[in-house]
Amino acid sequence: MDRLPVELISVIIRGLQQSNVSDGPLDRLTETTQEGVDGWLIHTVASRRDICNFRLVSRKFYNSSFPSFGETLGDRVFRITQTGLEDLFAIASTTSLRPHVRKLTLGTFRSDEVTIVRDLLKSLPEPHRTRLRASYTDDYRWHRSHRASLQTQDLAQLLRRLSNLRNVRILLLDSWDMINYLGEWLDPGIVAIVARELPKSTSTLSVTDDNYKLRTTDLLTCLAPVFDALKSTKTVLQDLGFGLNNAPAPNELFRTLDKINIASSLRHLRLPMNPAHLMESGSFYYSCLIDTFQALSDITHLTLSMVQVTDFEYCADAMDHFLDLLRPMGHLQYLTIRGTWWYSEDQLLDFVASRGAELILLSLKDPVMHAGSWSSTVSRLAHLQPGNLRYFEACAMSTSNLSGRDLTDPIEDLDWKELLTAVEKPVEQWATCSVYLSCSHHKYFFEPVDR
């Protein structure tokens, strides 16, 4: 085995990173590929196992696998705990590995959320209850003795060693809907039982809730050591992603991004947003969002996850305000909007037309059309003047009248032949972009004949 050329070994190890699932339209249309969606479990469990086993075959295999192993480590969540930091320092101390670590996924330990563990302990059977209590107690004591300033020092020391780091993802863990991170030994059956018995997550807080400001501010407060370390080391980030239950308060978000001074280098941003912040033009929160997006004018890839969404009586105004937010982003090429959000046909078409020179991909997840129809929207989209737009996607789309709360499946309301007539011909004959539409169990992919 040691006689195999290094080039061949590198090809083999790269192949182990790929999930063994078939290709589909989503490959080219979504930020997360079809492999990433359908094969996530395969990728995170089987792929890591295979790569680790591959490294144990021989010394030559071990030395040849550092690039792939470093990339795989980026998808593992390292919580800011004693164990998590020890693992990261072990990685950063490996001279042959650390140049290949370009991405880190960091998770938080929210030791103030004692109710989470208390409710978990009530639901878990033995011996998991004792094991979880011991694990949480150890982490809690470490955090009590290892305050934010010390965590910042540790993280800064770590970042200085990982000089090629360009991508950071931050997840808010230790919440009711992510209980498996508290004890990764739990089997799926126990996780399901506990999840049914626990209270619902508090992620539906609205801006009118007395606890809203406290909760959303706390989201970034518990992440302060990460941001302080990024600031002190002047880490040049190109990709930053937030995986949070709630959208951060816009003023805290602006202050945080301004602190780490990454606007000039950042190109990819994934961010949760509360649409309620868009309701009143000129409000404090809206003004903070305007300042934030103006500072991020060089972003090329933007993913916004709409959280805490309700039915808006004034969603047309909110959409106008939302488009105002995106106006300073003159280099935006890939835009993904996740979560229920309300669109009108005219607003959506005007937006695409105004961004035609830059926008390459527009992906809408769970969009609601409140004025117009999806078939008409796509047909008009096909007749727009040629631009750079290559892919348009509307996943789990629905329609609704603002006076009602019921969402309607637009494809169920149409005979499939009507849909094909309204969409297929315009896309094939005039469009410059491919179109993917889905709702319920229906999935349609349309492509220009010259593609």
C-alpha positions in Angstrom: 0.0 0.0 0.0 2.8 2.4 0.8 4.0 2.1 -2.8 0.9 3.8 -4.2 1.7 7.3 -5.5 0.7 10.2 -3.3 -1.5 11.6 -6.0 -3.6 8.5 -6.2 -3.9 8.4 -2.4 -5.1 12.0 -2.4 -7.8 11.2 -4.9 -9.1 8.3 -2.8 -9.3 10.3 0.4 -11.1 13.1 -1.4 -13.6 10.6 -2.7 -14.4 9.5 0.9 -15.7 13.0 1.6 -18.6 12.6 -0.9 -22.0 11.4 0.2 -23.1 8.4 -1.8 -26.5 9.7 -3.0 -27.7 10.5 -6.5 -27.6 13.9 -8.1 -30.7 16.1 -8.4 -31.9 19.5 -9.5 -31.1 20.9 -6.0 -27.4 20.4 -6.6 -27.3 23.6 -8.7 -30.1 25.6 -7.2 -29.6 25.6 -3.4 -26.9 26.8 -1.2 -26.9 23.4 0.5 -26.5 20.7 -2.1 -28.8 17.7 -2.5 -25.9 15.6 -1.2 -25.7 17.9 1.8 -29.5 17.6 2.5 -30.0 13.9 1.7 -26.7 12.6 2.8 -25.9 14.7 5.9 -26.0 11.7 8.2 -23.8 9.7 5.8 -21.4 12.7 5.5 -21.0 13.3 9.2 -20.9 9.7 10.4 -19.8 7.3 7.7 -17.5 9.7 5.9 -15.7 10.7 9.1 -15.4 7.1 10.1 -14.0 6.1 6.7 -11.5 8.9 6.6 -10.3 8.1 10.1 -10.0 4.4 9.2 -8.2 5.3 6.0 -5.6 7.3 8.0 -4.8 4.2 10.1 -3.8 2.0 7.2 -0.2 3.2 7.0 2.0 6.2 7.7 1.9 7.2 4.0 -1.9 7.2 4.1 -1.9 9.1 7.3 0.4 11.8 5.9 -1.5 12.1 2.6 -4.9 12.6 4.3 -4.3 15.8 6.2 -6.1 18.1 3.6 -9.3 16.0 3.6 -9.2 15.4 7.3 -8.8 19.2 8.0 -11.8 19.9 5.8 -13.9 17.3 7.5 -13.1 18.7 10.9 -14.8 22.0 9.8 -18.2 20.3 10.0 -17.7 19.1 13.6 -19.1 21.3 16.3 -16.6 22.3 18.9 -18.4 23.7 22.0 -16.6 26.3 24.0 -16.0 24.1 27.0 -12.9 22.6 28.5 -13.1 19.5 26.4 -14.0 21.5 23.3 -11.0 23.8 23.6 -8.7 20.9 24.5 -9.7 19.2 21.2 -9.1 22.4 19.2 -5.7 23.0 20.8 -4.8 19.4 19.9 -5.7 20.1 16.3 -3.9 23.4 16.2 -0.8 21.8 17.7 -0.5 19.3 14.9 1.9 21.1 12.5 0.9 19.0 9.4 -2.8 19.5 10.0 -3.4 23.1 11.0 -2.6 24.6 7.5 -5.6 22.7 6.2 -8.1 23.9 8.8 -10.0 26.6 6.9 -13.3 26.3 8.6 -14.5 26.0 12.3 -17.9 25.3 13.7 -18.2 26.7 17.2 -21.0 25.9 19.7 -21.8 27.7 22.9 -22.3 26.4 26.4 -25.1 28.4 28.0 -24.5 27.6 31.6 -27.1 30.1 32.7 -29.9 28.0 31.1 -30.3 25.8 34.1 -33.9 25.1 33.3 -32.9 23.2 30.2 -30.9 20.7 32.1 -33.4 20.5 34.9 -36.1 19.5 32.5 -33.8 17.1 30.7 -32.9 15.3 33.9 -36.6 14.8 34.7 -37.1 13.1 31.3 -34.0 11.0 31.0 -33.9 7.4 32.4 -30.8 6.1 34.2 -27.9 5.8 33.6 -28.2 8.7 31.1 -29.5 11.0 33.9 -26.4 10.6 36.1 -24.1 10.8 33.1 -25.7 14.0 31.8 -25.7 15.6 35.3 -22.0 14.9 35.6 -21.2 16.2 32.2 -23.1 19.4 32.7 -21.7 19.9 36.2 -18.1 19.6 34.9 -18.8 22.2 32.2 -20.6 24.5 34.5 -17.7 24.5 37.0 -15.2 25.1 34.3 -17.2 28.1 33.0 -17.5 29.5 36.5 -13.7 29.4 37.0 -12.9 30.2 33.3 -14.6 33.6 32.7 -15.0 35.3 29.3 -11.7 37.0 29.4 -9.8 33.7 29.9 -11.9 32.1 27.1 -11.0 35.0 24.8 -7.3 34.5 25.5 -7.6 30.8 24.8 -9.5 31.4 21.6 -7.1 34.1 20.5 -4.1 31.8 21.0 -5.9 29.1 19.0 -6.8 31.5 16.1 -3.2 32.7 15.8 -2.1 29.1 15.2 -4.9 28.5 12.6 -3.6 31.2 10.2 -5.5 29.8 7.2 -8.9 30.0 8.9 -11.4 31.8 6.7 -14.8 30.4 7.6 -16.5 30.4 11.0 -19.9 29.1 11.8 -21.4 29.8 15.2 -24.2 27.6 16.6 -26.3 28.3 19.7 -26.5 25.0 21.5 -27.9 23.7 24.8 -31.5 24.5 23.8 -34.6 22.3 24.0 -34.6 21.5 20.3 -30.9 20.6 20.2 -30.8 18.3 23.2 -28.4 15.7 21.7 -25.5 18.2 22.0 -25.8 17.9 25.8 -25.1 14.2 25.6 -24.1 12.8 22.2 -24.2 9.3 23.5 -28.1 9.4 23.6 -29.7 7.1 21.0 -32.4 8.4 18.7 -35.2 6.7 20.6 -34.4 8.4 23.9 -33.9 11.7 22.1 -37.4 11.4 20.6 -39.0 10.6 23.9 -37.3 13.5 25.7 -38.2 15.9 22.9 -41.9 15.1 23.2 -41.9 15.7 27.0 -39.9 18.9 27.0 -41.6 22.3 26.7 -41.6 24.0 23.3 -38.6 26.2 22.5 -38.9 29.9 23.3 -37.9 30.8 19.8 -41.3 32.4 19.1 -40.6 35.5 21.2 -41.8 38.7 19.5 -40.4 42.2 19.7 -43.3 43.1 21.8 -42.4 40.5 24.5 -40.8 42.0 27.6 -38.1 39.3 27.5 -37.3 39.8 23.8 -34.5 42.4 24.2 -32.9 40.4 27.0 -33.1 37.1 25.1 -31.7 38.4 21.8 -29.0 40.4 23.5 -28.0 37.3 25.4 -27.5 35.5 22.1 -24.5 37.5 21.2 -23.3 38.1 24.8 -22.7 34.4 25.3 -20.6 34.5 22.0 -18.6 37.5 23.1 -15.3 35.5 23.7 -15.4 34.4 20.0 -15.9 37.9 18.7 -13.3 39.4 21.1 -10.8 36.8 19.9 -11.5 37.5 16.3 -10.9 41.2 16.9 -7.7 40.8 18.9 -6.2 38.5 16.2 -7.5 40.5 13.3 -8.6 37.2 11.6 -9.5 37.7 8.0 -12.9 36.0 7.6 -14.4 35.4 4.2 -17.4 33.4 5.4 -19.4 33.8 8.6 -22.6 31.9 9.6 -24.9 32.1 12.5 -27.1 29.2 13.6 -29.3 30.8 16.3 -32.8 30.1 17.6 -33.7 33.8 17.6 -32.6 36.7 15.4 -30.1 38.9 17.2 -31.2 42.4 18.1 -30.1 44.5 15.1 -28.2 47.0 17.3 -26.2 44.2 18.9 -25.6 42.6 15.5 -24.2 45.9 14.1 -22.1 46.4 17.2 -20.7 42.9 17.0 -19.8 43.0 13.2 -18.4 46.4 13.6 -16.2 45.2 16.5 -14.5 42.4 14.5 -14.0 44.7 11.5 -14.6 42.0 8.8 -16.7 44.0 6.4 -13.9 44.5 3.8 -13.0 40.8 3.7 -16.4 39.1 4.3 -18.1 37.6 1.2 -20.4 34.9 2.5 -22.9 35.6 5.3 -25.6 33.4 6.9 -27.9 35.3 9.3 -31.2 34.8 11.1 -33.6 37.7 10.8 -36.8 38.7 12.5 -39.1 40.2 9.8 -40.8 42.3 12.6 -37.7 44.5 12.6 -38.7 45.5 9.0 -42.2 46.7 9.9 -41.6 50.3 10.7 -39.3 52.4 8.5 -37.2 54.8 10.6 -37.5 52.7 13.8 -34.4 52.1 15.9 -34.1 48.4 14.9 -34.7 49.1 11.2 -32.1 51.9 11.2 -29.6 49.5 12.8 -30.3 46.9 10.1 -29.7 49.6 7.4 -26.4 50.5 8.9 -25.4 46.8 9.1 -26.2 46.0 5.5 -24.5 49.2 4.2 -21.4 48.1 6.0 -21.6 44.7 4.2 -21.8 46.1 0.7 -19.2 43.7 -0.7 -21.2 40.5 0.2 -21.6 38.1 -2.7 -23.4 35.2 -1.0 -26.2 36.0 1.5 -28.5 33.6 3.3 -31.2 35.0 5.5 -33.3 32.7 7.7 -36.6 34.3 8.7 -37.4 33.3 12.3 -40.2 34.3 14.7 -42.4 34.8 11.6 -46.1 35.6 12.0 -48.8 36.7 9.5 -48.2 40.4 8.7 -51.0 42.7 7.9 -48.5 45.1 6.4 -46.2 42.6 4.7 -46.2 44.7 1.5 -44.5 47.5 3.3 -42.1 45.1 5.1 -41.1 43.7 1.7 -40.3 47.2 0.5 -38.2 47.8 3.5 -36.4 44.5 3.0 -35.5 45.4 -0.6 -34.1 48.7 0.7 -31.8 46.7 3.0 -30.4 44.8 0.0 -30.0 47.8 -2.2 -26.4 48.7 -1.0 -25.2 45.2 -1.8 -24.1 45.9 -5.3 -22.0 42.7 -5.6 -24.7 40.3 -4.4 -24.7 37.2 -6.6 -26.3 34.4 -4.5 -29.4 35.2 -2.4 -31.2 32.5 -0.3 -34.2 33.4 1.9 -35.4 30.7 4.2 -38.6 30.6 6.2 -42.1 31.9 5.6 -41.9 35.3 4.0 -44.6 37.2 2.0 -44.1 38.2 -1.6 -46.1 39.9 -4.2 -45.6 39.1 -7.9 -44.7 42.7 -8.9 -42.3 43.2 -6.0 -40.5 40.0 -6.8 -40.2 40.7 -10.5 -39.0 44.3 -9.8 -36.4 43.0 -7.5 -35.0 40.5 -10.0 -35.0 43.1 -12.8 -33.2 45.6 -10.6 -30.5 43.0 -9.7 -30.2 41.5 -13.1 -26.6 42.6 -13.7 -25.3 40.8 -10.6 -27.7 38.2 -9.3 -26.9 34.6 -10.4 -29.1 32.6 -8.0 -32.3 33.4 -6.2 -33.5 30.7 -3.8 -36.7 31.1 -1.8 -37.6 28.4 0.8 -41.2 28.4 2.1 -42.2 31.5 0.2 -45.9 32.8 0.3 -47.3 34.6 -2.7 -50.0 37.0 -1.4 -50.6 39.0 -4.6 -50.3 37.3 -7.9 -49.5 33.7 -8.8 -46.4 31.6 -9.1 -47.1 30.5 -12.6 -47.5 34.1 -13.8 -44.4 35.1 -11.8 -42.2 32.5 -13.5 -43.7 33.3 -16.9 -42.9 37.0 -16.5 -39.4 36.1 -15.2 -38.7 34.2 -18.4 -39.5 37.3 -20.4 -37.1 39.6 -18.6 -34.2 41.1 -20.5 -31.2 38.7 -20.3 -29.1 39.2 -17.2 -26.8 37.1 -15.1 -29.6 35.2 -13.3 -29.1 31.5 -13.9 -31.2 29.7 -11.3 -34.5 30.6 -9.7 -35.9 28.3 -7.0 -39.2 28.4 -5.0 -39.3 25.4 -2.6 -42.4 24.6 -0.6 -44.2 27.6 -2.1 -47.7 28.5 -1.2 -50.2 31.3 -1.8 -52.4 33.2 0.6 -54.7 36.2 0.8 -53.7 38.7 3.5 -57.2 38.7 4.9 -56.9 35.0 5.7 -54.4 32.8 7.5 -54.8 29.6 5.4 -52.0 28.9 3.0 -52.9 27.2 -0.3 -50.8 24.8 -2.3 -50.6 26.6 -5.7 -49.9 23.4 -7.7 -52.8 21.5 -6.1 -55.1 24.3 -7.4 -53.9 23.9 -10.9 -54.2 21.0 -13.3 -50.6 19.9 -14.1 -51.1 20.6 -17.8 -52.0 24.2 -17.0 -48.9 24.6 -15.0 -46.7 23.2 -17.7 -48.4 25.5 -20.3 -47.9 28.5 -18.1 -44.3 27.9 -17.1 -42.6 25.3 -19.3 -42.8 27.0 -22.7 -41.7 30.5 -21.6 -38.7 29.1 -19.7 -37.6 26.8 -22.5 -38.0 29.4 -25.2 -37.1 32.8 -23.6 -35.5 32.3 -20.2 -31.8 32.5 -19.5 -32.2 30.8 -16.1 -33.3 27.3 -14.9 -36.3 27.1 -12.7 -37.1 24.7 -9.8 -40.6 24.7 -8.2 -41.8 22.5 -5.5 -44.7 22.2 -3.0 -46.2 19.3 -1.2 -45.1 16.2 -3.2 -44.8 18.0 -6.5 -41.4 18.9 -7.9 -40.8 20.5 -11.3 -37.6 21.5 -13.0 -37.6 23.6 -16.1 -34.5 24.5 -18.2 -33.9 26.7 -21.3 -33.4 24.6 -24.4 -29.9 26.1 -25.0 -28.6 25.2 -21.5 
